[in-house]
Amino acid sequence: MSVPQPKPEPIRVAIVDDHPMVAEGIEAILDSFPDIVVVGTYCNGRGIIDAVEDVRPDVILLDLNMPEMGGLTACEILLEEHPWLKILILSMHDSPEYISTALDHGARGYVLKDVPTDEIKRAIDVVMAGERYLCTGAQGSLAPARGAGHLTNREQTILLQLAQGKSNKEVAIALDISVRTVETHRKNIKKKLGISSTAGLTRYALEHGVLRDATQKF
């Protein structure tokens, strides 16, 4: 006699969009799938940041342009503290700059709001499997790497700190983040820029004016 297998836990999804009708429509769509549970809807990035510890989503569907805090800033903050989160950008913008910037900030996928119902579900399944998802309208639209401009604002700040000779611990103290978070950013910066050493990061910062630009701000 075979032993019945436990039913897998449903995928926990949070929806963040400042248009109530959009959020309600997406929630209704996702509620039709038995393996998904919507754990909350929020009208801006600050709302999901404040609630993430309580609702524990696996996937966050995140709009880009919202009042108080937009999707890009929220994405960066969420992944600093919760790197296991899978964030899907759900947007009406299909330009290469929007898509590339969202992926640069750590989003696992990009879905246009006018895609068929089943595509949102497919995007969720793909990112839950650890892969990246770009909807049909976004594929092939990625902008090429742009050097230091390819880094997020936080990564550029950390690059500046490292180029000034600060250790991971010193950077963590200066930016009020964990040493582990600094290490993760450092690894991502090296990967994006194709640089393997700290000396290489310093040289890059000098050659591309990162240190000079920072000095001019003060």
N, C-alpha and C positions, 0 to 999 in steps of 0.2 A: 504494500500500500504506500503510495507516494505521499510525502509530507507536503502540505500546501505551503507555497512560498509566500513570505510576507509581502504585502502590497507596498510598492515603492512610495516614498514620500512625494507629495506633489511639489512641483516647482513653485517657489514663492516669488511672486512678481509685484513690484511697486511701480506705480505710474506717476510720472511727474510732468505736468503740463498745466499752464495757466489758463487754458480754455476748458471750462467745466464740461461742455458738450463733447469735446474731443476725448477727454479723460473718461467720461461715462461711456462713450461709444467703444473705446478700447477695452474697458473693463467688461462690458457686455459681451464683446467678442471672446475675450479670454475665459470668461466664466462658462463658455460653452464647451471648453475642453476639460475632461475629467482629471487630467494630470497637471493642471495649473490652478493655483489659488492666488487671487489678488489680495495682498495683505494691506494695501493702502493706496490712496491717491493724494497727491500733494500739488500745490500750485506754484512752487518755486524750489530752487535748490536748497535753500535754508531749511525748508520743511522736511525734506528727506534726510538731510544731515542730522537734524535734531531727533528724528524718529528711527534711524536705521538700527540702533542697538535694540530697540524694543520690537520692531516688526521683523527683523532678520531676513531681508529678501535675498534670494539667490540671484535674481536678475532685476535690474532697474531700467525701465523705459524712460528715457530722459529727453525732454525737449531742449532746444538750444536757447532760444530767446524768451526769457521770462523776467518779470520784475523782481527786484531785491537781489536775487542771485541767479544768474543764468546757468545753463547746462555745463559749459566748459569748466567754469570755476568749481561747480559742485562736483563734477567728475574727478577733478584733480584732488580735491580735499577728501572725497570719499575713498579714493584708492590709496591715498597716503596712509590712512588708518585701517582700511579694510581691503587689502590687495586681492582678496579672494572674490570680491564682488565682480559680477559680469554686468557691464553697462552697455546698453544698446541706445544709441541716439535715434530718436524718432523725430524727424524734421521735415519741413516743407522745402528746404533748400537743397538743391542738387549740384551746386557748384563745386569744383575740385578743391577750392580753398576751404570750404566748410568741412568737406569730408576728410581731407588730410589733417586739418587742425583737430578735429574730433578724435581721430585715431592717434595723433600725437599726444593727446591728453589722456590716453589710456582706454578709450572706448573700445569694446570688442567688436562692435558692429555699427552699421549705419543703415537705417531703414526710412524710406520716404513715407509720408503720411497717407499718400494715395495708393499704396500697394494693396493687393487683394488680401482679404482676411487671413487666408492660410499662410501667407508669406510672413506675417508677424509671428505666428506660431513656429514656423520653420526657423526663423531667425533666433528665437529663444532656444530651440532645441540645439541649434548649431553652436551657439556660444556656451551653452551648458556642457557641450561635448569638448570644450576647450579650443574651439576653432574660431576664426574670424568670419563675420558675415557682412557682405555688402549686397544690398538689394539690387535687382536688375538695373534700375535707373542710375545706381551709383557705381557699378562696376566699370572699370576703365576710365574713371574720372579723377583718379588720384593725381595730385600735383607732385612733381619731383621733389626730392629732398632739397632743403634750402639752407644748409649749413647751420649756423647758430640760430637762424630763424626757424629751423625745424624743431628746436627745443621748446618745451612749454615755458611759461614765465617762471615757474618754480625751478625748473631745471637750469634755466639761465642764471638764476640767483645762486643756485648751488655751484654751478660752474665757476662763477665769479669768486665765491668763497674758497673753493678748492685751488683756483689759480693764484690766490693770495697766499697759499701755503698752509691753509688751515687743515687740521685733521678732521676726520669724520665726527669725532666727539665735539670738537670746537664748533663745527658747522651746526651740529644738532642743538647745542646750547644757544648759539646765535639766532637760530630760526625757531627755537622752541618745538623741535620735533625729535623723534627717537633716532638713535644711532642707526638702527636697522633701516629706518626710512631713508636716511642719508645714503646708506650703502646701496639700497635699491635704486635710488635716483642716480647715483654715481655709475652703477652698472648700465643703466638705461642710456645715460649720456654717452658713455664710451661706445655702446653698441650703435647708437644713432650716428655718431661722428666717425665711427670706424677707428677709434683710438684705443690702444691697449694699456697705456701707462699714464700715471699722474703727470709726469714730465710732459707727455704729449698733450695733455689737457691744458697745461700752463702755456705751452708753445702755441696751441690753437687759439687760446684766449688773447694772447699778445698779437698774433698775426691777423686775427679777425676783429680787433678793436674792442673786445669785450671789456677789458680793463680800462681802456681809454674812455669808452662810452659811460662806464660806471662813474669814473672820476668827473666827467663833465656834468653829471646830474647833481653834484654837490657844490 
